[in-house]
Amino acid sequence: MSHHFRENNEVYQGFILSQVILETPCFEAYKMACRLRKEDISYRDFEYIYMQFAGGHTELDVVVPFVLRKVSKFFKEAVDGTTHHCKKFKMLVVPDCFQLTIDGYLVKYDFESNEISSGHEQIVTVHFCQNSFEAFEAAMTDIKVIMKNLTIDWLEIFDDIDDDNDTIELLFRVLQEVHEENLRDFRVTKLSIHLATDTHHIPLSAMMDSSFLKEVELGTHLSDNQVVPVLFAMDQWRNLENVVVRMSVPFDFLVMMAQLKRFEVNALLTVKEAQQLIQALSISDTFVGCKITCYDSILTATELARVVNLGEEGDKYDGFSHRVELDNGAALLISAEQEEEDGEIDLVLWIRKA
């Protein structure tokens, strides 16, 4: 089969056309083609043929025995219900290029050389664009094709560009278009957002299917600490099991996070707030464990030990240094590490339900 698939162009293009008719997303069909040919295929070449067929153009090398047509409503619903799966999908935006990585397969769109390159371990140039705009347009087209009806275990969006760059704005317009065309929310289990501005965190989260989303990670660039509480109040966050926020969050929000299974945040705690947090964690029916980092902390490990009656450090409890028995009958395992440099104290707390 692989021999015919490699050397018989009619078989190869016939396969692509069949996937178009079945409405298999382009990248999913591409991965199947690579498996059948038992070799890497140029994604750009594959996508070109796929898009030609999808647009109704059949004047390619192969004379096709059937005509592209709209399928019945029943068949369309069956196709839409089919799971097209990706373990990790990463979008990286930097000033000179845009990168898509899908399950280890990298496609790079270079805005300086106007080259598009791709591959798994070895990246090779597969297409030359006339200008940077064409390279960017190719990237946006690929996103539309790849993300159609795609279920993603881990979606990561990362940018490292200036605030006045409109690349991110255009990217999110494309994501909104895909979201609208899919007629359903994005099915993502873990969402990682590392953006230079706060503008898109809320609209991006709103595109997620709440029944799929279980984990959210927010980067360090958030400047408005009110964004996180707004996100937490959204329907998309109701089933979250783990949240990682790499910035300082308000104490009220920290207490709200006690209803999650796991979380990791930066926060500043007073003695009173530490007591309140311990109490909130102890009575939570869902809490399992957390990590709280207090940079330039006003709370020391000694004060923490006093207010929650940690007592002397004894034998390790499953890797934790202290076990705390609370008045309500609950117990927590706590470890506290303190570092002091130039008069500033950094306190890291690990807390887990016993």
C-alpha positions as a Markdown table, in Angstrom:
| # | Residue | x | y | z |
|---|---|---|---|---|
| 1 | Met | 0.0 | 0.0 | 0.0 |
| 2 | Ser | 2.7 | 2.5 | 0.9 |
| 3 | His | 4.5 | 1.7 | -2.4 |
| 4 | His | 1.4 | 2.7 | -4.4 |
| 5 | Phe | 0.7 | 5.6 | -2.2 |
| 6 | Arg | 4.2 | 7.0 | -2.8 |
| 7 | Glu | 4.5 | 6.4 | -6.5 |
| 8 | Asn | 0.9 | 6.5 | -7.8 |
| 9 | Asn | -0.2 | 10.1 | -7.9 |
| 10 | Glu | -3.8 | 9.1 | -8.7 |
| 11 | Val | -4.0 | 7.0 | -5.5 |
| 12 | Tyr | -2.4 | 9.8 | -3.5 |
| 13 | Gln | -4.6 | 12.6 | -4.7 |
| 14 | Gly | -7.7 | 10.3 | -4.6 |
| 15 | Phe | -7.0 | 9.8 | -0.9 |
| 16 | Ile | -6.8 | 13.5 | -0.3 |
| 17 | Leu | -10.1 | 14.1 | -2.1 |
| 18 | Ser | -11.8 | 11.4 | 0.0 |
| 19 | Gln | -10.7 | 13.1 | 3.1 |
| 20 | Val | -12.1 | 16.4 | 1.9 |
| 21 | Ile | -15.4 | 14.8 | 1.2 |
| 22 | Leu | -15.4 | 13.2 | 4.7 |
| 23 | Glu | -14.5 | 16.7 | 6.1 |
| 24 | Thr | -11.5 | 15.3 | 7.8 |
| 25 | Pro | -9.4 | 18.3 | 9.1 |
| 26 | Cys | -6.4 | 18.9 | 6.8 |
| 27 | Phe | -3.7 | 18.2 | 9.4 |
| 28 | Glu | -5.5 | 15.1 | 10.6 |
| 29 | Ala | -5.6 | 13.9 | 7.0 |
| 30 | Tyr | -2.0 | 14.9 | 6.5 |
| 31 | Lys | -0.9 | 12.7 | 9.5 |
| 32 | Met | -2.8 | 9.7 | 8.1 |
| 33 | Ala | -1.1 | 10.3 | 4.7 |
| 34 | Cys | 2.3 | 10.3 | 6.4 |
| 35 | Arg | 1.5 | 7.0 | 8.1 |
| 36 | Leu | 0.3 | 5.4 | 4.9 |
| 37 | Arg | 3.4 | 6.5 | 3.0 |
| 38 | Lys | 5.6 | 5.7 | 5.9 |
| 39 | Glu | 7.5 | 9.0 | 5.4 |
| 40 | Asp | 7.2 | 12.7 | 6.0 |
| 41 | Ile | 5.3 | 14.5 | 3.4 |
| 42 | Ser | 5.6 | 18.3 | 2.7 |
| 43 | Tyr | 2.7 | 19.7 | 4.6 |
| 44 | Arg | 2.5 | 22.8 | 2.4 |
| 45 | Asp | 2.2 | 20.6 | -0.7 |
| 46 | Phe | -0.4 | 18.4 | 0.9 |
| 47 | Glu | -2.4 | 21.4 | 2.1 |
| 48 | Tyr | -2.3 | 23.0 | -1.4 |
| 49 | Ile | -3.9 | 19.9 | -2.9 |
| 50 | Tyr | -6.4 | 19.6 | 0.0 |
| 51 | Met | -7.5 | 23.2 | -0.3 |
| 52 | Gln | -7.8 | 22.9 | -4.1 |
| 53 | Phe | -10.2 | 20.0 | -3.7 |
| 54 | Ala | -12.0 | 21.8 | -0.8 |
| 55 | Gly | -12.6 | 24.8 | -3.0 |
| 56 | Gly | -14.2 | 22.6 | -5.7 |
| 57 | His | -11.2 | 22.6 | -8.1 |
| 58 | Thr | -10.6 | 19.2 | -9.6 |
| 59 | Glu | -8.4 | 20.2 | -12.5 |
| 60 | Leu | -5.3 | 18.6 | -10.9 |
| 61 | Asp | -3.2 | 15.7 | -12.2 |
| 62 | Val | -5.8 | 13.1 | -11.3 |
| 63 | Val | -9.2 | 12.8 | -13.0 |
| 64 | Val | -11.6 | 12.2 | -10.1 |
| 65 | Pro | -14.5 | 9.8 | -10.5 |
| 66 | Phe | -16.8 | 11.8 | -8.3 |
| 67 | Val | -17.8 | 15.4 | -7.7 |
| 68 | Leu | -17.4 | 17.5 | -4.6 |
| 69 | Arg | -20.8 | 18.2 | -3.2 |
| 70 | Lys | -22.5 | 19.2 | 0.1 |
| 71 | Val | -23.3 | 16.2 | 2.2 |
| 72 | Ser | -26.6 | 15.5 | 3.8 |
| 73 | Lys | -27.4 | 17.0 | 7.2 |
| 74 | Phe | -27.3 | 13.6 | 8.9 |
| 75 | Phe | -23.8 | 12.8 | 7.4 |
| 76 | Lys | -22.5 | 16.3 | 8.3 |
| 77 | Glu | -23.7 | 15.8 | 11.9 |
| 78 | Ala | -21.9 | 12.4 | 12.0 |
| 79 | Val | -18.7 | 14.0 | 10.7 |
| 80 | Asp | -18.9 | 16.9 | 13.1 |
| 81 | Gly | -19.3 | 14.4 | 15.9 |
| 82 | Thr | -16.1 | 12.6 | 15.0 |
| 83 | Thr | -13.1 | 13.3 | 17.3 |
| 84 | His | -10.0 | 14.7 | 15.6 |
| 85 | His | -7.4 | 14.7 | 18.3 |
| 86 | Cys | -4.1 | 16.5 | 18.9 |
| 87 | Lys | -2.0 | 16.0 | 22.1 |
| 88 | Lys | -0.3 | 19.4 | 22.0 |
| 89 | Phe | -0.9 | 22.4 | 19.8 |
| 90 | Lys | 1.4 | 25.4 | 20.4 |
| 91 | Met | 1.3 | 28.8 | 18.7 |
| 92 | Leu | 4.4 | 31.0 | 19.1 |
| 93 | Val | 4.5 | 34.6 | 18.0 |
| 94 | Val | 7.8 | 36.6 | 18.0 |
| 95 | Pro | 8.7 | 39.7 | 16.0 |
| 96 | Asp | 10.2 | 38.0 | 13.1 |
| 97 | Cys | 8.2 | 34.8 | 12.8 |
| 98 | Phe | 5.2 | 32.7 | 13.6 |
| 99 | Gln | 5.4 | 29.0 | 14.6 |
| 100 | Leu | 2.9 | 26.2 | 14.9 |
| 101 | Thr | 3.8 | 23.0 | 16.6 |
| 102 | Ile | 1.4 | 20.2 | 16.4 |
| 103 | Asp | 2.3 | 17.0 | 18.2 |
| 104 | Gly | 6.0 | 17.7 | 17.6 |
| 105 | Tyr | 5.6 | 18.7 | 14.0 |
| 106 | Leu | 6.9 | 22.3 | 13.5 |
| 107 | Val | 5.8 | 24.7 | 10.8 |
| 108 | Lys | 7.7 | 28.0 | 10.8 |
| 109 | Tyr | 6.6 | 31.1 | 8.9 |
| 110 | Asp | 9.5 | 33.5 | 8.7 |
| 111 | Phe | 8.5 | 37.2 | 8.2 |
| 112 | Glu | 12.1 | 38.3 | 7.3 |
| 113 | Ser | 13.1 | 35.6 | 4.8 |
| 114 | Asn | 9.5 | 35.0 | 3.7 |
| 115 | Glu | 10.2 | 31.3 | 3.9 |
| 116 | Ile | 7.9 | 28.6 | 5.3 |
| 117 | Ser | 9.7 | 25.6 | 6.7 |
| 118 | Ser | 8.5 | 22.5 | 8.4 |
| 119 | Gly | 9.4 | 19.1 | 9.8 |
| 120 | His | 9.8 | 16.9 | 12.9 |
| 121 | Glu | 13.5 | 16.8 | 13.8 |
| 122 | Gln | 14.9 | 18.4 | 10.7 |
| 123 | Ile | 13.3 | 21.6 | 9.5 |
| 124 | Val | 13.5 | 22.2 | 5.8 |
| 125 | Thr | 12.2 | 25.1 | 3.7 |
| 126 | Val | 9.1 | 24.0 | 1.7 |
| 127 | His | 7.7 | 27.2 | 0.3 |
| 128 | Phe | 8.8 | 30.7 | -0.6 |
| 129 | Cys | 6.4 | 33.6 | -0.2 |
| 130 | Gln | 6.6 | 36.9 | -2.1 |
| 131 | Asn | 6.5 | 39.0 | 1.0 |
| 132 | Ser | 6.0 | 38.9 | 4.8 |
| 133 | Phe | 2.2 | 39.5 | 4.4 |
| 134 | Glu | 1.9 | 36.4 | 2.3 |
| 135 | Ala | 3.8 | 34.4 | 4.9 |
| 136 | Phe | 1.5 | 35.6 | 7.6 |
| 137 | Glu | -1.6 | 34.9 | 5.5 |
| 138 | Ala | -0.4 | 31.4 | 5.0 |
| 139 | Ala | 0.0 | 30.9 | 8.8 |
| 140 | Met | -3.6 | 32.2 | 9.4 |
| 141 | Thr | -4.9 | 29.9 | 6.6 |
| 142 | Asp | -3.2 | 26.9 | 8.1 |
| 143 | Ile | -4.7 | 27.6 | 11.6 |
| 144 | Lys | -8.2 | 27.7 | 10.0 |
| 145 | Val | -7.6 | 24.4 | 8.3 |
| 146 | Ile | -5.9 | 22.6 | 11.2 |
| 147 | Met | -8.2 | 23.7 | 14.0 |
| 148 | Lys | -11.4 | 22.7 | 12.3 |
| 149 | Asn | -13.3 | 20.5 | 14.7 |
| 150 | Leu | -10.0 | 19.6 | 16.5 |
| 151 | Thr | -9.9 | 18.3 | 20.1 |
| 152 | Ile | -6.7 | 19.4 | 21.8 |
| 153 | Asp | -5.2 | 18.0 | 25.0 |
| 154 | Trp | -3.0 | 21.0 | 25.5 |
| 155 | Leu | -3.3 | 24.4 | 23.7 |
| 156 | Glu | -0.5 | 26.9 | 24.3 |
| 157 | Ile | -0.4 | 30.4 | 23.0 |
| 158 | Phe | 2.8 | 32.3 | 23.6 |
| 159 | Asp | 3.9 | 35.7 | 22.3 |
| 160 | Asp | 7.0 | 37.9 | 22.9 |
| 161 | Ile | 6.2 | 41.0 | 20.9 |
| 162 | Asp | 5.7 | 44.7 | 21.5 |
| 163 | Asp | 2.3 | 46.0 | 22.5 |
| 164 | Asp | 1.9 | 48.0 | 19.3 |
| 165 | Asn | 2.4 | 44.9 | 17.1 |
| 166 | Asp | -1.0 | 43.9 | 15.5 |
| 167 | Thr | 0.0 | 40.2 | 14.8 |
| 168 | Ile | -1.7 | 39.0 | 18.0 |
| 169 | Glu | -4.8 | 41.0 | 17.2 |
| 170 | Leu | -5.0 | 39.4 | 13.8 |
| 171 | Leu | -4.4 | 36.0 | 15.2 |
| 172 | Phe | -7.3 | 36.3 | 17.6 |
| 173 | Arg | -9.6 | 37.4 | 14.8 |
| 174 | Val | -8.7 | 34.2 | 13.0 |
| 175 | Leu | -9.4 | 32.2 | 16.1 |
| 176 | Gln | -12.8 | 33.9 | 16.5 |
| 177 | Glu | -13.6 | 33.0 | 12.9 |
| 178 | Val | -12.6 | 29.4 | 13.4 |
| 179 | His | -14.7 | 29.3 | 16.6 |
| 180 | Glu | -17.7 | 30.7 | 14.7 |
| 181 | Glu | -17.3 | 28.4 | 11.8 |
| 182 | Asn | -17.0 | 25.3 | 14.0 |
| 183 | Leu | -20.4 | 26.1 | 15.6 |
| 184 | Arg | -19.1 | 24.9 | 18.9 |
| 185 | Asp | -16.5 | 25.9 | 21.5 |
| 186 | Phe | -12.9 | 24.7 | 21.3 |
| 187 | Arg | -12.5 | 21.3 | 23.0 |
| 188 | Val | -9.3 | 21.9 | 25.0 |
| 189 | Thr | -8.3 | 20.1 | 28.2 |
| 190 | Lys | -5.4 | 22.3 | 29.2 |
| 191 | Leu | -5.0 | 26.0 | 28.2 |
| 192 | Ser | -1.8 | 27.9 | 28.6 |
| 193 | Ile | -1.8 | 31.6 | 27.9 |
| 194 | His | 1.5 | 33.6 | 27.8 |
| 195 | Leu | 0.6 | 36.9 | 26.3 |
| 196 | Ala | 2.3 | 40.3 | 26.6 |
| 197 | Thr | -1.0 | 42.1 | 27.1 |
| 198 | Asp | -4.2 | 41.4 | 29.1 |
| 199 | Thr | -6.6 | 42.1 | 26.2 |
| 200 | His | -7.2 | 38.5 | 25.0 |
| 201 | His | -7.3 | 36.4 | 28.1 |
| 202 | Ile | -11.0 | 36.7 | 28.7 |
| 203 | Pro | -12.3 | 36.4 | 25.1 |
| 204 | Leu | -10.0 | 33.4 | 24.5 |
| 205 | Ser | -11.2 | 31.6 | 27.6 |
| 206 | Ala | -14.8 | 32.3 | 26.5 |
| 207 | Met | -14.2 | 30.2 | 23.4 |
| 208 | Met | -13.4 | 27.1 | 25.4 |
| 209 | Asp | -15.8 | 24.2 | 26.0 |
| 210 | Ser | -16.4 | 24.2 | 29.8 |
| 211 | Ser | -17.1 | 20.4 | 29.8 |
| 212 | Phe | -13.6 | 19.8 | 28.4 |
| 213 | Leu | -11.4 | 22.5 | 30.1 |
| 214 | Lys | -9.7 | 21.1 | 33.2 |
| 215 | Glu | -6.5 | 23.1 | 33.6 |
| 216 | Val | -5.5 | 26.7 | 32.9 |
| 217 | Glu | -2.0 | 28.3 | 33.1 |
| 218 | Leu | -1.5 | 32.0 | 32.9 |
| 219 | Gly | 1.9 | 33.6 | 32.4 |
| 220 | Thr | 3.7 | 36.4 | 34.1 |
| 221 | His | 2.8 | 39.3 | 31.8 |
| 222 | Leu | -0.6 | 40.0 | 33.4 |
| 223 | Ser | -0.6 | 43.6 | 34.5 |
| 224 | Asp | -4.2 | 43.8 | 35.8 |
| 225 | Asn | -4.7 | 41.5 | 38.7 |
| 226 | Gln | -8.5 | 41.8 | 38.3 |
| 227 | Val | -8.3 | 39.7 | 35.1 |
| 228 | Val | -7.9 | 36.5 | 37.1 |
| 229 | Pro | -11.0 | 37.0 | 39.2 |
| 230 | Val | -13.1 | 37.8 | 36.1 |
| 231 | Leu | -11.8 | 34.6 | 34.5 |
| 232 | Phe | -12.6 | 32.6 | 37.6 |
| 233 | Ala | -16.2 | 33.8 | 37.5 |
| 234 | Met | -16.7 | 32.6 | 33.9 |
| 235 | Asp | -18.6 | 29.5 | 33.1 |
| 236 | Gln | -15.6 | 28.0 | 31.4 |
| 237 | Trp | -13.8 | 27.8 | 34.7 |
| 238 | Arg | -16.5 | 25.9 | 36.6 |
| 239 | Asn | -15.0 | 22.4 | 36.1 |
| 240 | Leu | -11.3 | 23.4 | 36.5 |
| 241 | Glu | -9.2 | 21.0 | 38.5 |
| 242 | Asn | -5.9 | 22.9 | 38.4 |
| 243 | Val | -4.9 | 26.5 | 37.9 |
| 244 | Val | -1.4 | 28.0 | 37.6 |
| 245 | Val | -1.1 | 31.8 | 37.8 |
| 246 | Arg | 2.4 | 33.0 | 37.6 |
| 247 | Met | 1.6 | 36.4 | 39.0 |
| 248 | Ser | 0.4 | 37.8 | 42.3 |
| 249 | Val | -3.3 | 37.4 | 42.9 |
| 250 | Pro | -5.7 | 39.2 | 45.3 |
| 251 | Phe | -6.3 | 37.4 | 48.6 |
| 252 | Asp | -10.1 | 37.1 | 48.0 |
| 253 | Phe | -9.3 | 35.2 | 44.8 |
| 254 | Leu | -6.8 | 33.0 | 46.6 |
| 255 | Val | -9.5 | 32.0 | 49.0 |
| 256 | Met | -11.9 | 31.2 | 46.1 |
| 257 | Met | -9.2 | 28.9 | 44.7 |
| 258 | Ala | -9.7 | 26.6 | 47.7 |
| 259 | Gln | -12.6 | 25.1 | 45.8 |
| 260 | Leu | -10.2 | 23.8 | 43.2 |
| 261 | Lys | -8.4 | 20.5 | 43.4 |
| 262 | Arg | -5.0 | 22.0 | 42.8 |
| 263 | Phe | -3.5 | 25.5 | 42.2 |
| 264 | Glu | -0.2 | 27.3 | 42.0 |
| 265 | Val | 0.0 | 31.0 | 42.5 |
| 266 | Asn | 2.0 | 34.0 | 43.7 |
| 267 | Ala | 0.5 | 35.9 | 46.6 |
| 268 | Leu | 1.3 | 38.2 | 49.5 |
| 269 | Leu | 0.0 | 37.0 | 52.8 |
| 270 | Thr | -0.4 | 38.6 | 56.2 |
| 271 | Val | -0.6 | 36.6 | 59.4 |
| 272 | Lys | -4.4 | 36.9 | 59.5 |
| 273 | Glu | -4.7 | 36.0 | 55.9 |
| 274 | Ala | -2.6 | 32.9 | 56.4 |
| 275 | Gln | -5.0 | 31.8 | 59.1 |
| 276 | Gln | -8.0 | 32.4 | 57.0 |
| 277 | Leu | -6.5 | 30.5 | 54.0 |
| 278 | Ile | -5.6 | 27.5 | 56.1 |
| 279 | Gln | -9.2 | 27.4 | 57.4 |
| 280 | Ala | -10.6 | 27.7 | 53.9 |
| 281 | Leu | -8.4 | 24.9 | 52.6 |
| 282 | Ser | -9.3 | 22.6 | 55.6 |
| 283 | Ile | -13.0 | 22.8 | 55.0 |
| 284 | Ser | -13.0 | 22.5 | 51.2 |
| 285 | Asp | -14.5 | 19.3 | 49.9 |
| 286 | Thr | -12.5 | 19.5 | 46.7 |
| 287 | Phe | -9.0 | 20.8 | 47.7 |
| 288 | Val | -6.1 | 18.4 | 47.3 |
| 289 | Gly | -2.9 | 20.5 | 47.2 |
| 290 | Cys | -1.3 | 23.8 | 46.3 |
| 291 | Lys | 1.9 | 25.8 | 46.0 |
| 292 | Ile | 2.0 | 29.5 | 47.1 |
| 293 | Thr | 5.0 | 31.6 | 46.4 |
| 294 | Cys | 5.3 | 34.9 | 48.4 |
| 295 | Tyr | 8.0 | 37.1 | 46.9 |
| 296 | Asp | 9.2 | 39.9 | 49.2 |
| 297 | Ser | 7.0 | 38.3 | 51.9 |
| 298 | Ile | 5.8 | 40.1 | 55.0 |
| 299 | Leu | 5.1 | 36.7 | 56.5 |
| 300 | Thr | 8.0 | 34.6 | 57.7 |
| 301 | Ala | 8.2 | 30.9 | 58.2 |
| 302 | Thr | 8.5 | 31.5 | 62.0 |
| 303 | Glu | 5.3 | 33.5 | 62.1 |
| 304 | Leu | 3.5 | 30.9 | 60.0 |
| 305 | Ala | 4.6 | 28.2 | 62.4 |
| 306 | Arg | 3.2 | 30.2 | 65.3 |
| 307 | Val | -0.2 | 31.1 | 63.9 |
| 308 | Val | -1.0 | 27.6 | 62.6 |
| 309 | Asn | 0.7 | 25.7 | 65.4 |
| 310 | Leu | 3.2 | 23.9 | 63.2 |
| 311 | Gly | 5.4 | 23.2 | 66.2 |
| 312 | Glu | 8.8 | 21.6 | 65.8 |
| 313 | Glu | 9.7 | 20.1 | 62.5 |
| 314 | Gly | 9.6 | 16.3 | 62.9 |
| 315 | Asp | 9.6 | 13.3 | 60.6 |
| 316 | Lys | 8.6 | 13.8 | 57.0 |
| 317 | Tyr | 5.0 | 13.2 | 56.1 |
| 318 | Asp | 4.9 | 12.1 | 52.5 |
| 319 | Gly | 7.6 | 14.6 | 51.7 |
| 320 | Phe | 6.0 | 17.4 | 53.8 |
| 321 | Ser | 7.7 | 18.7 | 57.0 |
| 322 | His | 4.6 | 19.2 | 59.2 |
| 323 | Arg | 1.2 | 17.8 | 59.9 |
| 324 | Val | -1.3 | 20.3 | 61.3 |
| 325 | Glu | -4.4 | 19.0 | 63.1 |
| 326 | Leu | -7.2 | 21.6 | 63.0 |
| 327 | Asp | -10.1 | 22.3 | 65.3 |
| 328 | Asn | -12.7 | 21.1 | 62.7 |
| 329 | Gly | -11.1 | 17.6 | 62.7 |
| 330 | Ala | -9.3 | 18.1 | 59.3 |
| 331 | Ala | -5.6 | 17.8 | 58.9 |
| 332 | Leu | -3.2 | 19.5 | 56.4 |
| 333 | Leu | 0.4 | 18.7 | 55.4 |
| 334 | Ile | 2.5 | 21.8 | 55.1 |
| 335 | Ser | 6.1 | 22.6 | 54.1 |
| 336 | Ala | 7.6 | 26.1 | 54.2 |
| 337 | Glu | 10.8 | 27.2 | 52.6 |
| 338 | Gln | 12.2 | 30.6 | 53.3 |
| 339 | Glu | 15.0 | 32.5 | 51.5 |
| 340 | Glu | 16.4 | 35.9 | 52.4 |
| 341 | Glu | 18.5 | 38.1 | 50.2 |
| 342 | Asp | 19.2 | 41.8 | 50.5 |
| 343 | Gly | 16.7 | 42.1 | 53.3 |
| 344 | Glu | 13.8 | 40.6 | 51.2 |
| 345 | Ile | 12.1 | 37.3 | 52.2 |
| 346 | Asp | 10.8 | 34.8 | 49.7 |
| 347 | Leu | 8.5 | 32.3 | 51.3 |
| 348 | Val | 7.3 | 29.2 | 49.4 |
| 349 | Leu | 4.4 | 27.1 | 50.9 |
| 350 | Trp | 3.4 | 23.6 | 49.9 |
| 351 | Ile | 0.0 | 22.6 | 51.4 |
| 352 | Arg | -1.8 | 19.3 | 50.9 |
| 353 | Lys | -4.9 | 17.7 | 52.4 |
| 354 | Ala | -3.8 | 14.9 | 54.7 |
